[in-house]
């Protein structure tokens, strides 16, 4: 998706324009999802990202409505 929203510059650099970023699909979590994400964030600050990474992935997949098939493709299973 990002490849379609950038302007290619010399030597592999790209320029992102705000109007193109508006087209990105950014999901807004509902209240329960937001609470879960905030809890995971607090745990990540206390214990480190690695301690919550798998749970965070699952929570974000839920916010975006990612299916099990899509998860297996993303994670290379």
Steps between C-alpha positions, in 0.01 A plus 500: 500500500777746586670443166196653333506814718859617472703701254827332400811713526862433408705227673197314632362779718127564506286799589165456671238766454231557765217468249622150411520393863132582542424204273662247737255271678541594867260311726356666809475254791178478697507567876583142604773473235643834608510383864678179395755692293565744786553210739743335259682831458544537877630144527740562210637808676551303821624168363619580148341462161604136463289405801178611331578480128289191421202634698537839335498340155174318581341816640591699190375223272165522681481879459556463125276194464780283363386140436689187606597439137638853471690458829662183370604683182637797698691279740619262228331188633 
